[in-house]
Amino acid sequence: MKSRLSVLVRVTLLVLIVAVAMSELKAQQVIAVTAGGFTKVGLTGGQFLKIGVGARGTGMAGAVSGLSSDVTSVFWNPAGIADIKKYAADVSHSFWFAGMSHSFAGAVIPVGEKFRVAASFTSFSSGDINVTTTDQQSGSGAIYNVADLAIGITVAGYLTEQFSFGVTGKYVQHAFTDVSAGGFVFDIGTKYNTGYKGITLGFGVLSLGPKQEYSGANLGITGQPISGLNASKVDMSISTSSFNMPLSFRAGLGLDMLTLMDDVPEYDDDGTQVHKWVTGVDFETYSDSPEQFAIGTEYTFRDLVTLRAGYRLGNDQFGLAGGIGLKYLSADFDGRVDFSVNPTVNLGLINRLSVSMRFN
């Protein structure tokens, strides 16, 4: 009776989270403008919040919400950090196209036996851009840059031996020249280990928050309210439109392939598993772009070398993905270096490098 009640509670929580996500997405889609084959495009700001974090997840095309269990889980599924047993840290850098860059840094500390707290910092920079005008199309000599950032705190833990949750609160700021917009968004994630052949489920509602609006010194001007009249100049301000955050819902399936095939694990003399093979399948729906599917796989040999591959469907730029990871084991900490590559249709290769540490 207790086990059935426990399952009912978990299923109810998952249904509530899905219902909230879909209702919010529907509310934003109501105002979508359809023009030909384009729907919902360009309706939100904060696009850097959708850029994948870490070379592990991006090397699997993002199909990791049911598998994520490292510091980068604060992006993919906040519930994943509940699986981190000791202190951990991760630094990642993405070499974006056109000289732009995307960086992430995060750390996790245990709080008791079942709960974890993480702090994370994400930044996006365009680099220097020349200011141009209609009269000076080659550049006026001035420069500006786009600098977006997100600072987050995540709390995660296990409610039962199989069901974990995670909640992230983030302050998000968008800025260019002397104008900026800022506000808070929230990510909610859950993870459920079915206990059947290594199958796990992951769910997440990401970037849930109010609208934001730009303000700043550059929006103030001094001039005549009506041109051509002999009137004194007055102070005026440019009015900006508010914009939504890129709300998304993510659902994922994680598979331990060897367990699924009833293969007996092989271990070294020191207890290290010789072969590990996992596969993830993810579905994502956004408030400002079409639904996407991703599938990714990861093979690890003797807990030292890892190979990854994946493919994303429904994205107009990203498809194939791949990556490699090398791990260093010592008595004090475990270190890992990961690299991923994501070819795009028109924008070249996107490369990511991550360094992660777990302290014993």
N, C-alpha and C positions, 0 to 999 in steps of 0.2 A: 504494500500500500504506500509506504513512504517513498519507494523508488519511483512509483507511478506519479506521485504528487510532485516529486523533484523534477521529473521529465516535463510534466505539465507546466510548472513554473518557468522552466527554461524556454519551452516553446512559446509560452505567452509573452515573455520578454522579447524574444526575437520577432514575433508578430507585431508587437507594439513599435519596435524600432523601424521595421519595414514600413508600417503604416504611416509613421511620422515622416519618413524620408519621401515616400511617394506623394503624400499630401503637399509637402513643401515644393517638391519638383513640379507637381501639377499646378500649383499656384503661380510659379514663375513661368511655366510654359503657356499659361493662359494669355500672357501679354506678348507671346512670340509672334513675330511677323514672318510670314511665309512668302518667299519670292522665288518662283520656279522650284529648283531642287534644294534651296537653302531654307532651313528652319532653325530658329533659336540662335542663329549665329550672331555674335557681336553684342549679346544682351548683358554680358557681365564683365566686370573688371577682375583684377587679382588673378590673371592668368598664370602667374608664376606659381601659384598654389597647386596647379595641376602637373607641374614638372616632377617626374619621378626622382626619388632620392635613393642614393646608394647604388653601387655597381652590382650587388647581388640581385636586387629586385628588377632593375632595368635590364640586366643580362637575361632575365627570364620573361621579358616583355611586359613586366608588371603583374604577372599571374602568381602573386604571392600573398594575397590577403588571408588565405587559409593556411599558409605555411610560415609566414613571417614570425621570427622569434629573436630578432636582434634589435639594436638601438633604432635602426631605420623603420621599425614597426610603428613609430609615432606618426609616420606618413602613411604607410600602407594599411595598417590596422592597429590602433593603439592597444588593443588587448594583447598583442604579441609580446610586449615587454614583460608581461607576467611570467613568461618562461625564462627570463634571465635571472639566474640564481645569485650571482655576485655582482660586484661593481663592474660597469662596462662603459666604454666610450667609443664614439665613431665620428670620423671626419671624412667628408666626401666633397668632391669638386667635379662639376660638369662643364666640359668645354663646349658651350653652346655655339650655334652658328653666328656668323657675322661679327665675331669678336666678343660676343656676350658671354657671361658666365653665371653659373648657379652653384651655390655652396651650401653645405649643411654641416652642422656640428651638434652632437647630442651626447648626453651622459645619463646613465641609469644607476640608481642606488636602491638597495633593498630596504624595505621598511617592515620589519617583522618577517614571518615565514611566508605569508601569502601575498603581500602587497609590494609594489614597486613605484618609485617616483622618478620621472625623467624630466630633464630640461633640454630644450632644443632651440637652435637658432638657424634660420634659413635666410639666405640673401640672394638677390638677383640684381645684376648690374649690366647695363648696356655698354659700358665703356664710354669714352668721350665721343660725342657726336657734334659735327660742325653745325652752327646755326646758319640757316639760309633764309633768304627773303626773295620776293619776286624780282627785286632789283639786283640782289647779290646771290645769284643761284649757285655760284661756286663756293660760297661761304663768306660770312661777314667778318671772320676772324675770331668770333666768340664761339664757345663750346658749351654744351650742356650734357647731362647724363640722366638716365633713369636708374633709380636706386630703390628697390622694393625689399622689404624685410618682414620676417615673422618670428616672434619670440613666443615659445610655448612651454607650458607645464603640463605634464601628463601624469595621471594616477591610474594604475591598473592593478588587478589582482584576481585571485580565484575565489569565486563564490562557492563552487563545489570542486571536486577533484577533476572534473571534466569541463567545466564552464568557466571562462574568464571574461572579464570586461576591461575596457579602457576608455578614459575620457581625457581629452586634451582641450585646454583653453589657450588661445593664441591671440596676441595683439599683432595686428597686421597693418603695415604702413606702406603706402604707395607714394612715391615722390619723383618729381622731375622739375628742373630749374628751381624756382622758389615756391612751388605749389605742392601740396601734399594732401592725402586723405588717410584716415586711420580709424580703426575700430577693432572689436573683438569678434572672433569666430570660434566655433567649437567643432571638434571631431569626436564621434562616438563609435566604438568598435566592440564587437563580441567575437569570441572564438569558442568552438565547441568540438571536443574530441569525442567522436561517436563511440570509441572503444571497439570498433569493428574494423579489422584488417588495416589499421593505421589511417583511417579516413578522418579528416578534420574539416570543419566548416568555419568560414569567416564571414562576418557581415560588418559593414561600416557606413556611417552617414558622415560626410566630410564637408567642411567649410559652411557650417550652419551658422548664419548670423545676419544682422540687419544690413540695410543699404549704407553705402558710404558716399561722401561728396567731397570734391576737391575745394581747398581754400588756400589762400596765401597772398603774399604781397604782389605778385605779378598779375593778380586778377583786379587790382585797383588801377584806375586810370583817371586822368584829369583832362577835360575837354568840354566843348560846347555840346549841350544836350541835343540841339538841332543845328546842323551845319548850315551856313549861309546867313544866320541871324547874328546881328551885332549884340551879342550877350556875353556876360562874364563866364569864364570857364568854371565848371563845378567838378567836385570829386564824384566819380562813379565807380561802380564795380561790375565785373563780368559775372553773370550768373551761370553756374555749372549745374549739370543734371546729375542726380544721384544714380548710383549703379549697384547692382546686386553682386554678391560673392558667387563664385562658381560652385554652387551646391552640387554634390554628387552622391550617389548610392553605389556601393560596391559589395558584391557577393562572390565568395570564392570557395573552391573545393581543393583540399590538399590530399595527396595520395602518396603513401609510402609504397612504392612499387614492389619492393621485395616482399614485404608483408602481404600485399595484395595477391601476389603470386604464390603465397605459401612457401617461399624460399627460406631455408634455414640460414640465418646470418653466420658469416665466417669471421672469426676473431683472431687477432695476433696474440702472441704470448703475453703482452702487456695489457690485454683487454680491449685494444682498439679494433673497432669494426672495420673489416677490410673494404667492403663495398657498401655504399649508401646511394640510393636512387629515389628521388622524390619528383612528383609532377604536380603542377598547379593549374587550375582552370578558373578564370575570373570573368565576371560580367560587370560592366560599369555603365551607369546611365547618368547623364549630366543635364543640368538645367540650360546649357547653352550650346550643346553639340550632340550629334547622334550617338546612339548606344554603341558600345564597343565590347569586343570579346578578346580574351588573351589566353594563350596556353604556353606554358613554359616547363622546362625540365632541368634537373640538376643532378649530376653524378659526382660523387666524392670517393676518392681512393685513399684508404688508410688515414683518413682525417687530415690529409696534407694537401692534396691537389684536387681542385674542383673545376668541372667543366659545365657550362650553362648554355642553353639555347631557348629561344621562344619565338612566338609569332603573334602579332596583334591584328585583329580584324576590325574594320569600321573606322579606322583613322586614315585621313587623307595623306599623311606624311610617313608615319611609322608603320613598319610591318615586321620584318625579320630583326632578331636581336641575338646577341651572343656575348659570352664573357668567360673569364677564367679567374680562379682564386687560388692563392697560396697561403698556407697556414703555418705558423710557428708555435710550437708547444714548449713550455718551460714550467718549472716548478712554481714560479711566481705569477705568470700571466700567459694567456694565449693571444697571439697577434695574428691578424689576417690582412692580406693585401688583395683587393679585388679590382678587376678592370672589366669594363663592359663597352660594347660598341653597338650603336643603333643607327643603321643607315636610314636616310630619309629619301623621299622621292625627288625633291628639288633642292634641298638645302645642304647636302653633303653628309658627312659622318658626325654623329654626336658621341663623344668619348667621355667616360666617367672613370674616376679613380677614387677608391675608398680605402681607408686604413681604419681597422677596428681592433679594439683590445678588450679582453675580459680578464679581470684580476682574480686570482685564486685566493 
